[in-house]
Amino acid sequence: MGTPATGTYTAKLTDGPLEGKTITTEFLESGDPRPRLEIPADAGAKRYLYTRGAGLEFESSEFPERPTAVDYRYLEAVFD
């Protein structure tokens, strides 16, 4: 993951098994939101794969060019 200097944003999970949940994640070192997220399931060796959607929210006065929230859509479950 990026360094704390890159900042964080809220990832809003819009569908799939984690629909309606939000998580805080870090921007890439380039300052862009992550194109995809791998979220571990509560139990077992399963991860949920989410990809970035089109929805963006901007509310930061410190970094007005960076979104404070980004929508993510469910892609698939990955089993180890």
C-alpha positions as CSV (number, residue, x, y, z in Angstrom):
1,M,0.0,0.0,0.0
2,G,1.0,3.6,-0.3
3,T,2.6,5.8,2.3
4,P,0.5,7.8,4.8
5,A,1.5,10.9,2.9
6,T,-0.7,9.8,0.0
7,G,-3.8,10.0,2.2
8,T,-6.9,7.9,2.5
9,Y,-10.5,7.8,1.1
10,T,-13.7,5.9,1.7
11,A,-14.4,2.9,-0.6
12,K,-18.2,2.5,-0.9
13,L,-19.1,-1.1,-1.8
14,T,-22.2,-0.7,-4.0
15,D,-23.3,-4.3,-4.6
16,G,-22.3,-8.0,-4.0
17,P,-21.9,-9.7,-0.7
18,L,-20.6,-6.6,1.0
19,E,-23.2,-4.2,-0.4
20,G,-23.7,-1.1,1.7
21,K,-20.4,-1.4,3.6
22,T,-17.6,1.1,3.5
23,I,-13.9,0.8,4.2
24,T,-11.1,3.3,4.4
25,T,-8.2,2.7,2.1
26,E,-5.1,4.5,0.9
27,F,-4.6,6.2,-2.5
28,L,-1.9,4.9,-4.7
29,E,1.4,6.7,-4.5
30,S,0.4,8.5,-7.7
31,G,-2.5,10.0,-5.8
32,D,-5.1,8.0,-7.7
33,P,-7.8,5.8,-6.1
34,R,-7.1,2.1,-6.3
35,P,-8.5,0.4,-9.5
36,R,-9.5,-2.7,-7.5
37,L,-9.7,-3.9,-3.9
38,E,-9.3,-7.4,-2.5
39,I,-11.2,-7.7,0.8
40,P,-10.7,-10.8,3.0
41,A,-13.9,-12.6,4.0
42,D,-14.6,-12.9,7.8
43,A,-13.7,-16.6,7.8
44,G,-11.8,-19.0,5.5
45,A,-9.5,-18.5,2.6
46,K,-11.8,-16.3,0.5
47,R,-11.4,-12.8,-0.7
48,Y,-13.9,-10.5,-2.4
49,L,-12.7,-8.6,-5.5
50,Y,-14.2,-5.2,-6.1
51,T,-13.4,-2.8,-9.0
52,R,-13.6,0.9,-9.1
53,G,-16.9,2.3,-10.3
54,A,-17.8,5.7,-11.7
55,G,-19.1,7.3,-8.6
56,L,-16.8,9.9,-6.9
57,E,-17.5,12.3,-4.0
58,F,-15.3,15.4,-3.4
59,E,-15.4,17.2,0.0
60,S,-11.8,17.8,1.0
61,S,-10.5,21.4,1.2
62,E,-7.0,20.1,1.8
63,F,-6.8,18.2,-1.5
64,P,-9.7,19.4,-3.7
65,E,-8.6,17.3,-6.7
66,R,-8.8,14.0,-4.7
67,P,-12.1,12.3,-4.0
68,T,-13.1,11.6,-0.4
69,A,-15.3,8.6,-1.4
70,V,-15.2,6.2,-4.4
71,D,-17.8,3.6,-5.5
72,Y,-16.6,0.0,-6.0
73,R,-18.6,-2.8,-7.7
74,Y,-18.4,-6.5,-7.0
75,L,-16.4,-8.6,-9.5
76,E,-15.9,-12.0,-7.9
77,A,-15.0,-14.1,-4.9
78,V,-11.4,-15.6,-5.0
79,F,-10.6,-18.8,-3.1
80,D,-7.1,-19.6,-2.0
